[in-house]
Amino acid sequence: MFAAFATRSDPRDYDDLVRDLWACAGRKVSPREAEEFERRMEAFPEVGCDDSYLLDFYAMSVMGIPFEALHVLAGGGVRRALACSESALEVLGEFREELDDESELWDAERQEQLRVISGLRAGRHPTFDSCLASPVSRRLAEVLPGLVATQRAEQDEYLARIRRQQQARE
């Protein structure tokens, strides 16, 4: 999802970050490791985007998920685990209006989270690849091109409007 929306970062850098975080799953991250991960996250130019008309805003929203996951790995406990879960649901919630079934992805993500929690209780640990193969990931891959196209059209219209306003002032 980051790769689909990011306009200034190399998607492979995000993939590397997420894979490195996954490599830490099952153990507590040291304060030094957490600082290094935060530094890597903050290096993405999309992180500072707060304009919801821009594609980078959605890339920034996606970046909140590994940020919260990092704090879970650093010993953040239940509060941070819930924040991580909510971040993932909020990102998908941004697109409810664009989807035919407003709750389709949100419900699928919630069910996937419950499945993973159940597996963790049973001693099964998800992997990066198993998460990519999940039903919600597969469905997201199907609808993401349309979501990006819609957001890109809105961004282009927004930027054109700004340019027209600037030209009118000159």
VMD Tcl script that builds the backbone (N, CA, C; Angstrom):
set m [mol new atoms 510]
animate dup $m
set s [atomselect $m all]
$s set {name element resname resid chain x y z} {
  {N N MET 1 A 0.822 -1.178 0.000}
  {CA C MET 1 A 0.000 0.000 0.000}
  {C C MET 1 A 0.876 1.255 0.000}
  {N N PHE 2 A 1.962 1.208 0.770}
  {CA C PHE 2 A 2.886 2.348 0.783}
  {C C PHE 2 A 3.394 2.606 -0.629}
  {N N ALA 3 A 3.802 1.554 -1.305}
  {CA C ALA 3 A 4.362 1.695 -2.658}
  {C C ALA 3 A 3.350 2.317 -3.614}
  {N N ALA 4 A 2.094 2.015 -3.428}
  {CA C ALA 4 A 1.067 2.532 -4.329}
  {C C ALA 4 A 0.866 4.037 -4.165}
  {N N PHE 5 A 1.039 4.545 -2.962}
  {CA C PHE 5 A 0.757 5.951 -2.697}
  {C C PHE 5 A 1.995 6.842 -2.627}
  {N N ALA 6 A 3.127 6.289 -2.261}
  {CA C ALA 6 A 4.337 7.107 -2.096}
  {C C ALA 6 A 4.777 7.687 -3.430}
  {N N THR 7 A 5.090 8.970 -3.433}
  {CA C THR 7 A 5.525 9.617 -4.672}
  {C C THR 7 A 6.991 10.011 -4.631}
  {N N ARG 8 A 7.599 9.953 -3.449}
  {CA C ARG 8 A 8.981 10.420 -3.349}
  {C C ARG 8 A 9.953 9.372 -2.821}
  {N N SER 9 A 9.469 8.292 -2.268}
  {CA C SER 9 A 10.346 7.269 -1.697}
  {C C SER 9 A 10.400 6.039 -2.588}
  {N N ASP 10 A 11.497 5.325 -2.474}
  {CA C ASP 10 A 11.630 4.050 -3.170}
  {C C ASP 10 A 10.851 3.004 -2.362}
  {N N PRO 11 A 9.844 2.366 -2.947}
  {CA C PRO 11 A 9.052 1.373 -2.212}
  {C C PRO 11 A 9.900 0.250 -1.622}
  {N N ARG 12 A 11.031 -0.039 -2.230}
  {CA C ARG 12 A 11.890 -1.100 -1.685}
  {C C ARG 12 A 12.432 -0.721 -0.314}
  {N N ASP 13 A 12.639 0.580 -0.076}
  {CA C ASP 13 A 13.108 1.015 1.244}
  {C C ASP 13 A 12.062 0.710 2.313}
  {N N TYR 14 A 10.795 0.917 1.968}
  {CA C TYR 14 A 9.715 0.605 2.903}
  {C C TYR 14 A 9.641 -0.909 3.127}
  {N N ASP 15 A 9.717 -1.681 2.053}
  {CA C ASP 15 A 9.703 -3.137 2.188}
  {C C ASP 15 A 10.842 -3.617 3.074}
  {N N ASP 16 A 12.032 -3.047 2.887}
  {CA C ASP 16 A 13.183 -3.417 3.719}
  {C C ASP 16 A 12.914 -3.101 5.187}
  {N N LEU 17 A 12.339 -1.938 5.445}
  {CA C LEU 17 A 12.021 -1.547 6.811}
  {C C LEU 17 A 11.054 -2.539 7.447}
  {N N VAL 18 A 10.001 -2.864 6.724}
  {CA C VAL 18 A 8.994 -3.785 7.268}
  {C C VAL 18 A 9.588 -5.174 7.469}
  {N N ARG 19 A 10.379 -5.634 6.530}
  {CA C ARG 19 A 11.023 -6.953 6.701}
  {C C ARG 19 A 11.975 -6.947 7.900}
  {N N ASP 20 A 12.691 -5.857 8.105}
  {CA C ASP 20 A 13.587 -5.753 9.264}
  {C C ASP 20 A 12.791 -5.753 10.567}
  {N N LEU 21 A 11.632 -5.094 10.561}
  {CA C LEU 21 A 10.779 -5.136 11.751}
  {C C LEU 21 A 10.282 -6.554 11.998}
  {N N TRP 22 A 9.876 -7.242 10.919}
  {CA C TRP 22 A 9.414 -8.619 11.070}
  {C C TRP 22 A 10.515 -9.503 11.644}
  {N N ALA 23 A 11.745 -9.224 11.290}
  {CA C ALA 23 A 12.864 -10.024 11.811}
  {C C ALA 23 A 12.978 -9.890 13.325}
  {N N CYS 24 A 12.404 -8.845 13.882}
  {CA C CYS 24 A 12.440 -8.615 15.335}
  {C C CYS 24 A 11.255 -9.245 16.057}
  {N N ALA 25 A 10.288 -9.750 15.310}
  {CA C ALA 25 A 9.081 -10.320 15.930}
  {C C ALA 25 A 9.468 -11.449 16.869}
  {N N GLY 26 A 8.808 -11.468 18.006}
  {CA C GLY 26 A 9.060 -12.516 18.978}
  {C C GLY 26 A 10.121 -12.163 20.005}
  {N N ARG 27 A 10.703 -10.980 19.902}
  {CA C ARG 27 A 11.674 -10.551 20.902}
  {C C ARG 27 A 11.498 -9.065 21.157}
  {N N LYS 28 A 11.983 -8.626 22.292}
  {CA C LYS 28 A 11.896 -7.209 22.622}
  {C C LYS 28 A 13.024 -6.459 21.912}
  {N N VAL 29 A 12.678 -5.336 21.314}
  {CA C VAL 29 A 13.646 -4.485 20.620}
  {C C VAL 29 A 14.322 -3.591 21.649}
  {N N SER 30 A 15.625 -3.473 21.558}
  {CA C SER 30 A 16.371 -2.620 22.495}
  {C C SER 30 A 16.084 -1.143 22.202}
  {N N PRO 31 A 16.296 -0.270 23.181}
  {CA C PRO 31 A 16.101 1.165 22.928}
  {C C PRO 31 A 16.951 1.670 21.754}
  {N N ARG 32 A 18.154 1.176 21.615}
  {CA C ARG 32 A 19.019 1.598 20.511}
  {C C ARG 32 A 18.442 1.161 19.172}
  {N N GLU 33 A 17.951 -0.082 19.098}
  {CA C GLU 33 A 17.314 -0.559 17.862}
  {C C GLU 33 A 16.065 0.249 17.546}
  {N N ALA 34 A 15.271 0.553 18.579}
  {CA C ALA 34 A 14.048 1.332 18.371}
  {C C ALA 34 A 14.386 2.714 17.814}
  {N N GLU 35 A 15.414 3.348 18.357}
  {CA C GLU 35 A 15.836 4.666 17.846}
  {C C GLU 35 A 16.267 4.578 16.386}
  {N N GLU 36 A 16.980 3.514 16.032}
  {CA C GLU 36 A 17.427 3.338 14.650}
  {C C GLU 36 A 16.235 3.151 13.710}
  {N N PHE 37 A 15.251 2.346 14.132}
  {CA C PHE 37 A 14.052 2.167 13.317}
  {C C PHE 37 A 13.299 3.491 13.166}
  {N N GLU 38 A 13.167 4.239 14.254}
  {CA C GLU 38 A 12.484 5.536 14.175}
  {C C GLU 38 A 13.214 6.471 13.226}
  {N N ARG 39 A 14.527 6.479 13.280}
  {CA C ARG 39 A 15.312 7.319 12.383}
  {C C ARG 39 A 15.047 6.920 10.931}
  {N N ARG 40 A 15.015 5.626 10.671}
  {CA C ARG 40 A 14.736 5.155 9.307}
  {C C ARG 40 A 13.340 5.567 8.854}
  {N N MET 41 A 12.362 5.479 9.754}
  {CA C MET 41 A 10.994 5.863 9.393}
  {C C MET 41 A 10.902 7.354 9.116}
  {N N GLU 42 A 11.527 8.139 9.947}
  {CA C GLU 42 A 11.469 9.591 9.791}
  {C C GLU 42 A 12.193 10.073 8.538}
  {N N ALA 43 A 13.038 9.233 7.961}
  {CA C ALA 43 A 13.772 9.606 6.753}
  {C C ALA 43 A 12.880 9.581 5.503}
  {N N PHE 44 A 11.727 8.943 5.584}
  {CA C PHE 44 A 10.814 8.916 4.445}
  {C C PHE 44 A 10.169 10.298 4.315}
  {N N PRO 45 A 10.293 10.951 3.155}
  {CA C PRO 45 A 9.729 12.297 3.012}
  {C C PRO 45 A 8.210 12.336 3.175}
  {N N GLU 46 A 7.540 11.244 2.911}
  {CA C GLU 46 A 6.084 11.217 3.029}
  {C C GLU 46 A 5.614 11.374 4.476}
  {N N VAL 47 A 6.472 11.050 5.431}
  {CA C VAL 47 A 6.101 11.072 6.838}
  {C C VAL 47 A 5.594 12.448 7.279}
  {N N GLY 48 A 6.090 13.511 6.696}
  {CA C GLY 48 A 5.676 14.846 7.101}
  {C C GLY 48 A 4.447 15.375 6.391}
  {N N CYS 49 A 3.824 14.597 5.533}
  {CA C CYS 49 A 2.690 15.086 4.743}
  {C C CYS 49 A 1.410 15.080 5.580}
  {N N ASP 50 A 0.772 16.244 5.682}
  {CA C ASP 50 A -0.475 16.330 6.437}
  {C C ASP 50 A -1.639 16.837 5.585}
  {N N ASP 51 A -1.476 16.815 4.275}
  {CA C ASP 51 A -2.500 17.290 3.351}
  {C C ASP 51 A -3.218 16.093 2.737}
  {N N SER 52 A -4.449 15.851 3.162}
  {CA C SER 52 A -5.172 14.644 2.752}
  {C C SER 52 A -5.539 14.618 1.271}
  {N N TYR 53 A -5.279 15.692 0.544}
  {CA C TYR 53 A -5.509 15.679 -0.902}
  {C C TYR 53 A -4.330 15.070 -1.654}
  {N N LEU 54 A -3.210 14.893 -0.980}
  {CA C LEU 54 A -2.003 14.390 -1.647}
  {C C LEU 54 A -1.836 12.897 -1.417}
  {N N LEU 55 A -1.327 12.207 -2.423}
  {CA C LEU 55 A -1.084 10.770 -2.300}
  {C C LEU 55 A -0.129 10.467 -1.151}
  {N N ASP 56 A 0.860 11.330 -0.942}
  {CA C ASP 56 A 1.826 11.106 0.139}
  {C C ASP 56 A 1.167 11.037 1.510}
  {N N PHE 57 A 0.019 11.681 1.667}
  {CA C PHE 57 A -0.701 11.622 2.938}
  {C C PHE 57 A -1.066 10.174 3.269}
  {N N TYR 58 A -1.506 9.440 2.256}
  {CA C TYR 58 A -1.905 8.045 2.480}
  {C C TYR 58 A -0.687 7.167 2.728}
  {N N ALA 59 A 0.428 7.476 2.069}
  {CA C ALA 59 A 1.677 6.767 2.359}
  {C C ALA 59 A 2.085 7.031 3.804}
  {N N MET 60 A 1.937 8.291 4.256}
  {CA C MET 60 A 2.256 8.641 5.639}
  {C C MET 60 A 1.349 7.871 6.603}
  {N N SER 61 A 0.082 7.746 6.263}
  {CA C SER 61 A -0.846 7.010 7.118}
  {C C SER 61 A -0.423 5.547 7.257}
  {N N VAL 62 A -0.014 4.965 6.139}
  {CA C VAL 62 A 0.449 3.577 6.171}
  {C C VAL 62 A 1.687 3.449 7.060}
  {N N MET 63 A 2.553 4.456 7.031}
  {CA C MET 63 A 3.784 4.424 7.836}
  {C C MET 63 A 3.480 4.375 9.338}
  {N N GLY 64 A 2.296 4.802 9.736}
  {CA C GLY 64 A 1.925 4.733 11.150}
  {C C GLY 64 A 1.828 3.312 11.674}
  {N N ILE 65 A 1.543 2.372 10.792}
  {CA C ILE 65 A 1.393 0.976 11.231}
  {C C ILE 65 A 2.735 0.395 11.705}
  {N N PRO 66 A 3.806 0.456 10.901}
  {CA C PRO 66 A 5.073 -0.066 11.437}
  {C C PRO 66 A 5.602 0.763 12.602}
  {N N PHE 67 A 5.264 2.065 12.653}
  {CA C PHE 67 A 5.681 2.882 13.787}
  {C C PHE 67 A 5.077 2.334 15.074}
  {N N GLU 68 A 3.788 2.039 15.041}
  {CA C GLU 68 A 3.138 1.466 16.226}
  {C C GLU 68 A 3.655 0.057 16.501}
  {N N ALA 69 A 3.896 -0.723 15.444}
  {CA C ALA 69 A 4.442 -2.076 15.633}
  {C C ALA 69 A 5.800 -2.018 16.316}
  {N N LEU 70 A 6.610 -1.039 15.949}
  {CA C LEU 70 A 7.915 -0.866 16.583}
  {C C LEU 70 A 7.755 -0.680 18.087}
  {N N HIS 71 A 6.792 0.128 18.484}
  {CA C HIS 71 A 6.605 0.370 19.913}
  {C C HIS 71 A 6.052 -0.849 20.634}
  {N N VAL 72 A 5.321 -1.694 19.924}
  {CA C VAL 72 A 4.901 -2.967 20.510}
  {C C VAL 72 A 6.146 -3.818 20.762}
  {N N LEU 73 A 7.018 -3.917 19.751}
  {CA C LEU 73 A 8.241 -4.710 19.875}
  {C C LEU 73 A 9.183 -4.150 20.942}
  {N N ALA 74 A 9.094 -2.854 21.189}
  {CA C ALA 74 A 9.956 -2.232 22.194}
  {C C ALA 74 A 9.363 -2.349 23.600}
  {N N GLY 75 A 8.301 -3.133 23.738}
  {CA C GLY 75 A 7.731 -3.379 25.058}
  {C C GLY 75 A 6.580 -2.463 25.407}
  {N N GLY 76 A 5.911 -1.926 24.404}
  {CA C GLY 76 A 4.822 -0.984 24.640}
  {C C GLY 76 A 3.559 -1.584 25.222}
  {N N GLY 77 A 3.465 -2.882 25.238}
  {CA C GLY 77 A 2.334 -3.544 25.871}
  {C C GLY 77 A 1.036 -3.446 25.099}
  {N N VAL 78 A -0.035 -3.702 25.824}
  {CA C VAL 78 A -1.364 -3.793 25.234}
  {C C VAL 78 A -1.799 -2.467 24.609}
  {N N ARG 79 A -1.484 -1.353 25.257}
  {CA C ARG 79 A -1.900 -0.043 24.735}
  {C C ARG 79 A -1.333 0.178 23.340}
  {N N ARG 80 A -0.055 -0.116 23.157}
  {CA C ARG 80 A 0.571 0.066 21.842}
  {C C ARG 80 A 0.075 -0.978 20.851}
  {N N ALA 81 A -0.195 -2.187 21.302}
  {CA C ALA 81 A -0.726 -3.213 20.403}
  {C C ALA 81 A -2.101 -2.787 19.872}
  {N N LEU 82 A -2.920 -2.222 20.742}
  {CA C LEU 82 A -4.219 -1.720 20.299}
  {C C LEU 82 A -4.059 -0.547 19.338}
  {N N ALA 83 A -3.092 0.324 19.611}
  {CA C ALA 83 A -2.845 1.458 18.701}
  {C C ALA 83 A -2.406 0.962 17.328}
  {N N CYS 84 A -1.601 -0.094 17.295}
  {CA C CYS 84 A -1.156 -0.671 16.026}
  {C C CYS 84 A -2.356 -1.236 15.265}
  {N N SER 85 A -3.207 -1.958 15.967}
  {CA C SER 85 A -4.410 -2.512 15.358}
  {C C SER 85 A -5.298 -1.393 14.819}
  {N N GLU 86 A -5.500 -0.362 15.615}
  {CA C GLU 86 A -6.343 0.757 15.192}
  {C C GLU 86 A -5.750 1.478 13.987}
  {N N SER 87 A -4.424 1.603 13.931}
  {CA C SER 87 A -3.781 2.257 12.784}
  {C C SER 87 A -4.101 1.530 11.489}
  {N N ALA 88 A -4.003 0.218 11.521}
  {CA C ALA 88 A -4.301 -0.573 10.321}
  {C C ALA 88 A -5.764 -0.413 9.917}
  {N N LEU 89 A -6.650 -0.423 10.894}
  {CA C LEU 89 A -8.081 -0.280 10.593}
  {C C LEU 89 A -8.400 1.132 10.090}
  {N N GLU 90 A -7.755 2.138 10.658}
  {CA C GLU 90 A -7.996 3.517 10.224}
  {C C GLU 90 A -7.559 3.740 8.779}
  {N N VAL 91 A -6.415 3.173 8.407}
  {CA C VAL 91 A -5.942 3.327 7.026}
  {C C VAL 91 A -6.981 2.760 6.066}
  {N N LEU 92 A -7.487 1.590 6.372}
  {CA C LEU 92 A -8.495 0.986 5.501}
  {C C LEU 92 A -9.810 1.761 5.560}
  {N N GLY 93 A -10.128 2.317 6.713}
  {CA C GLY 93 A -11.338 3.105 6.859}
  {C C GLY 93 A -11.357 4.354 5.996}
  {N N GLU 94 A -10.173 4.855 5.647}
  {CA C GLU 94 A -10.078 6.037 4.783}
  {C C GLU 94 A -10.753 5.813 3.430}
  {N N PHE 95 A -10.871 4.562 3.023}
  {CA C PHE 95 A -11.352 4.255 1.678}
  {C C PHE 95 A -12.745 3.652 1.656}
  {N N ARG 96 A -13.450 3.735 2.747}
  {CA C ARG 96 A -14.792 3.150 2.804}
  {C C ARG 96 A -15.702 3.711 1.719}
  {N N GLU 97 A -15.634 5.013 1.492}
  {CA C GLU 97 A -16.532 5.629 0.516}
  {C C GLU 97 A -16.229 5.182 -0.909}
  {N N GLU 98 A -14.950 4.896 -1.203}
  {CA C GLU 98 A -14.562 4.524 -2.559}
  {C C GLU 98 A -14.902 3.077 -2.900}
  {N N LEU 99 A -15.163 2.269 -1.896}
  {CA C LEU 99 A -15.446 0.851 -2.126}
  {C C LEU 99 A -16.951 0.622 -2.246}
  {N N ASP 100 A -17.322 -0.368 -3.026}
  {CA C ASP 100 A -18.743 -0.698 -3.166}
  {C C ASP 100 A -19.333 -1.115 -1.819}
  {N N ASP 101 A -18.607 -1.927 -1.098}
  {CA C ASP 101 A -19.026 -2.365 0.231}
  {C C ASP 101 A -18.163 -1.596 1.219}
  {N N GLU 102 A -18.758 -0.617 1.881}
  {CA C GLU 102 A -17.989 0.296 2.715}
  {C C GLU 102 A -17.152 -0.388 3.784}
  {N N SER 103 A -17.584 -1.527 4.286}
  {CA C SER 103 A -16.857 -2.166 5.380}
  {C C SER 103 A -16.031 -3.367 4.916}
  {N N GLU 104 A -15.966 -3.583 3.614}
  {CA C GLU 104 A -15.329 -4.788 3.072}
  {C C GLU 104 A -13.903 -4.988 3.592}
  {N N LEU 105 A -13.019 -4.033 3.360}
  {CA C LEU 105 A -11.629 -4.194 3.788}
  {C C LEU 105 A -11.487 -4.086 5.299}
  {N N TRP 106 A -12.234 -3.181 5.905}
  {CA C TRP 106 A -12.147 -2.982 7.351}
  {C C TRP 106 A -12.522 -4.266 8.067}
  {N N ASP 107 A -13.643 -4.878 7.684}
  {CA C ASP 107 A -14.077 -6.123 8.320}
  {C C ASP 107 A -13.077 -7.245 8.076}
  {N N ALA 108 A -12.551 -7.320 6.860}
  {CA C ALA 108 A -11.573 -8.366 6.548}
  {C C ALA 108 A -10.313 -8.191 7.391}
  {N N GLU 109 A -9.846 -6.954 7.560}
  {CA C GLU 109 A -8.661 -6.699 8.385}
  {C C GLU 109 A -8.935 -7.048 9.847}
  {N N ARG 110 A -10.091 -6.671 10.335}
  {CA C ARG 110 A -10.441 -6.992 11.719}
  {C C ARG 110 A -10.459 -8.512 11.920}
  {N N GLN 111 A -11.040 -9.241 10.976}
  {CA C GLN 111 A -11.074 -10.701 11.072}
  {C C GLN 111 A -9.665 -11.291 11.006}
  {N N GLU 112 A -8.818 -10.717 10.147}
  {CA C GLU 112 A -7.436 -11.193 10.047}
  {C C GLU 112 A -6.692 -10.953 11.364}
  {N N GLN 113 A -6.899 -9.804 11.982}
  {CA C GLN 113 A -6.256 -9.533 13.261}
  {C C GLN 113 A -6.706 -10.532 14.319}
  {N N LEU 114 A -7.993 -10.834 14.350}
  {CA C LEU 114 A -8.495 -11.819 15.314}
  {C C LEU 114 A -7.914 -13.206 15.038}
  {N N ARG 115 A -7.766 -13.550 13.759}
  {CA C ARG 115 A -7.177 -14.844 13.391}
  {C C ARG 115 A -5.729 -14.923 13.866}
  {N N VAL 116 A -4.975 -13.843 13.666}
  {CA C VAL 116 A -3.569 -13.825 14.083}
  {C C VAL 116 A -3.465 -13.919 15.607}
  {N N ILE 117 A -4.311 -13.181 16.314}
  {CA C ILE 117 A -4.293 -13.235 17.789}
  {C C ILE 117 A -4.591 -14.638 18.263}
  {N N SER 118 A -5.574 -15.277 17.654}
  {CA C SER 118 A -5.912 -16.658 18.008}
  {C C SER 118 A -4.721 -17.581 17.745}
  {N N GLY 119 A -4.062 -17.391 16.606}
  {CA C GLY 119 A -2.885 -18.196 16.291}
  {C C GLY 119 A -1.750 -17.971 17.278}
  {N N LEU 120 A -1.558 -16.721 17.671}
  {CA C LEU 120 A -0.506 -16.424 18.653}
  {C C LEU 120 A -0.787 -17.130 19.976}
  {N N ARG 121 A -2.034 -17.132 20.381}
  {CA C ARG 121 A -2.405 -17.829 21.622}
  {C C ARG 121 A -2.140 -19.320 21.514}
  {N N ALA 122 A -2.254 -19.860 20.302}
  {CA C ALA 122 A -2.028 -21.289 20.072}
  {C C ALA 122 A -0.562 -21.596 19.767}
  {N N GLY 123 A 0.294 -20.558 19.815}
  {CA C GLY 123 A 1.718 -20.768 19.580}
  {C C GLY 123 A 2.149 -20.651 18.126}
  {N N ARG 124 A 1.249 -20.231 17.244}
  {CA C ARG 124 A 1.597 -20.041 15.839}
  {C C ARG 124 A 1.941 -18.577 15.612}
  {N N HIS 125 A 3.034 -18.333 14.938}
  {CA C HIS 125 A 3.476 -16.965 14.683}
  {C C HIS 125 A 3.385 -16.665 13.190}
  {N N PRO 126 A 2.719 -15.561 12.849}
  {CA C PRO 126 A 2.622 -15.210 11.427}
  {C C PRO 126 A 3.981 -14.772 10.900}
  {N N THR 127 A 4.122 -14.876 9.607}
  {CA C THR 127 A 5.336 -14.393 8.947}
  {C C THR 127 A 4.948 -13.267 8.006}
  {N N PHE 128 A 5.940 -12.560 7.540}
  {CA C PHE 128 A 5.700 -11.492 6.570}
  {C C PHE 128 A 4.958 -12.052 5.364}
  {N N ASP 129 A 5.431 -13.174 4.851}
  {CA C ASP 129 A 4.817 -13.765 3.661}
  {C C ASP 129 A 3.407 -14.286 3.932}
  {N N SER 130 A 3.164 -14.814 5.143}
  {CA C SER 130 A 1.805 -15.292 5.437}
  {C C SER 130 A 0.830 -14.130 5.516}
  {N N CYS 131 A 1.296 -12.988 5.985}
  {CA C CYS 131 A 0.423 -11.805 6.024}
  {C C CYS 131 A 0.139 -11.297 4.617}
  {N N LEU 132 A 1.137 -11.342 3.751}
  {CA C LEU 132 A 0.918 -10.920 2.365}
  {C C LEU 132 A -0.066 -11.842 1.653}
  {N N ALA 133 A -0.127 -13.086 2.097}
  {CA C ALA 133 A -1.019 -14.064 1.465}
  {C C ALA 133 A -2.415 -14.063 2.091}
  {N N SER 134 A -2.652 -13.215 3.083}
  {CA C SER 134 A -3.945 -13.206 3.767}
  {C C SER 134 A -5.050 -12.728 2.830}
  {N N PRO 135 A -6.289 -13.101 3.124}
  {CA C PRO 135 A -7.413 -12.659 2.283}
  {C C PRO 135 A -7.504 -11.134 2.163}
  {N N VAL 136 A -7.255 -10.412 3.259}
  {CA C VAL 136 A -7.348 -8.949 3.192}
  {C C VAL 136 A -6.252 -8.386 2.294}
  {N N SER 137 A -5.059 -8.959 2.338}
  {CA C SER 137 A -3.974 -8.482 1.468}
  {C C SER 137 A -4.292 -8.751 0.004}
  {N N ARG 138 A -4.842 -9.920 -0.260}
  {CA C ARG 138 A -5.212 -10.245 -1.648}
  {C C ARG 138 A -6.309 -9.306 -2.143}
  {N N ARG 139 A -7.312 -9.052 -1.320}
  {CA C ARG 139 A -8.403 -8.160 -1.733}
  {C C ARG 139 A -7.894 -6.730 -1.890}
  {N N LEU 140 A -7.015 -6.302 -1.007}
  {CA C LEU 140 A -6.442 -4.963 -1.115}
  {C C LEU 140 A -5.674 -4.825 -2.424}
  {N N ALA 141 A -4.937 -5.856 -2.795}
  {CA C ALA 141 A -4.193 -5.821 -4.064}
  {C C ALA 141 A -5.146 -5.665 -5.250}
  {N N GLU 142 A -6.346 -6.224 -5.147}
  {CA C GLU 142 A -7.332 -6.102 -6.225}
  {C C GLU 142 A -7.906 -4.697 -6.328}
  {N N VAL 143 A -8.210 -4.073 -5.198}
  {CA C VAL 143 A -8.896 -2.779 -5.213}
  {C C VAL 143 A -7.951 -1.586 -5.168}
  {N N LEU 144 A -6.704 -1.810 -4.800}
  {CA C LEU 144 A -5.769 -0.703 -4.622}
  {C C LEU 144 A -5.566 0.134 -5.882}
  {N N PRO 145 A -5.425 -0.462 -7.077}
  {CA C PRO 145 A -5.255 0.393 -8.265}
  {C C PRO 145 A -6.400 1.389 -8.451}
  {N N GLY 146 A -7.623 0.966 -8.195}
  {CA C GLY 146 A -8.764 1.870 -8.308}
  {C C GLY 146 A -8.750 2.957 -7.247}
  {N N LEU 147 A -8.360 2.584 -6.024}
  {CA C LEU 147 A -8.275 3.572 -4.947}
  {C C LEU 147 A -7.221 4.626 -5.260}
  {N N VAL 148 A -6.074 4.162 -5.746}
  {CA C VAL 148 A -4.990 5.097 -6.078}
  {C C VAL 148 A -5.419 6.007 -7.226}
  {N N ALA 149 A -6.074 5.448 -8.226}
  {CA C ALA 149 A -6.525 6.261 -9.363}
  {C C ALA 149 A -7.503 7.345 -8.903}
  {N N THR 150 A -8.405 6.985 -8.013}
  {CA C THR 150 A -9.366 7.961 -7.483}
  {C C THR 150 A -8.635 9.054 -6.714}
  {N N GLN 151 A -7.715 8.658 -5.841}
  {CA C GLN 151 A -6.971 9.643 -5.046}
  {C C GLN 151 A -6.077 10.500 -5.942}
  {N N ARG 152 A -5.476 9.900 -6.958}
  {CA C ARG 152 A -4.622 10.666 -7.875}
  {C C ARG 152 A -5.457 11.718 -8.620}
  {N N ALA 153 A -6.655 11.349 -9.047}
  {CA C ALA 153 A -7.527 12.306 -9.745}
  {C C ALA 153 A -7.903 13.453 -8.808}
  {N N GLU 154 A -8.213 13.134 -7.558}
  {CA C GLU 154 A -8.536 14.184 -6.593}
  {C C GLU 154 A -7.323 15.069 -6.323}
  {N N GLN 155 A -6.144 14.461 -6.220}
  {CA C GLN 155 A -4.916 15.226 -6.012}
  {C C GLN 155 A -4.666 16.158 -7.195}
  {N N ASP 156 A -4.794 15.629 -8.403}
  {CA C ASP 156 A -4.545 16.441 -9.597}
  {C C ASP 156 A -5.508 17.623 -9.679}
  {N N GLU 157 A -6.769 17.378 -9.360}
  {CA C GLU 157 A -7.764 18.458 -9.366}
  {C C GLU 157 A -7.418 19.510 -8.309}
  {N N TYR 158 A -7.033 19.067 -7.147}
  {CA C TYR 158 A -6.640 19.953 -6.049}
  {C C TYR 158 A -5.434 20.806 -6.433}
  {N N LEU 159 A -4.408 20.175 -6.986}
  {CA C LEU 159 A -3.203 20.912 -7.375}
  {C C LEU 159 A -3.488 21.886 -8.521}
  {N N ALA 160 A -4.351 21.497 -9.445}
  {CA C ALA 160 A -4.729 22.399 -10.543}
  {C C ALA 160 A -5.470 23.613 -9.985}
  {N N ARG 161 A -6.324 23.402 -9.021}
  {CA C ARG 161 A -7.059 24.500 -8.395}
  {C C ARG 161 A -6.088 25.463 -7.700}
  {N N ILE 162 A -5.092 24.931 -7.034}
  {CA C ILE 162 A -4.084 25.776 -6.377}
  {C C ILE 162 A -3.312 26.579 -7.413}
  {N N ARG 163 A -2.929 25.928 -8.521}
  {CA C ARG 163 A -2.209 26.640 -9.565}
  {C C ARG 163 A -3.048 27.770 -10.159}
  {N N ARG 164 A -4.315 27.492 -10.382}
  {CA C ARG 164 A -5.211 28.541 -10.920}
  {C C ARG 164 A -5.324 29.714 -9.945}
  {N N GLN 165 A -5.425 29.413 -8.665}
  {CA C GLN 165 A -5.502 30.483 -7.670}
  {C C GLN 165 A -4.219 31.312 -7.628}
  {N N GLN 166 A -3.094 30.635 -7.739}
  {CA C GLN 166 A -1.822 31.349 -7.757}
  {C C GLN 166 A -1.689 32.220 -8.995}
  {N N GLN 167 A -2.119 31.691 -10.134}
  {CA C GLN 167 A -2.052 32.456 -11.378}
  {C C GLN 167 A -2.977 33.667 -11.329}
  {N N ALA 168 A -4.116 33.509 -10.684}
  {CA C ALA 168 A -5.070 34.619 -10.580}
  {C C ALA 168 A -4.504 35.738 -9.711}
  {N N ARG 169 A -3.681 35.394 -8.736}
  {CA C ARG 169 A -3.059 36.402 -7.862}
  {C C ARG 169 A -1.930 37.149 -8.547}
  {N N GLU 170 A -1.313 36.522 -9.541}
  {CA C GLU 170 A -0.144 37.122 -10.201}
  {C C GLU 170 A -0.529 38.117 -11.197}
}
mol reanalyze $m
mol bondsrecalc $m
mol representation Tube
mol addrep $m
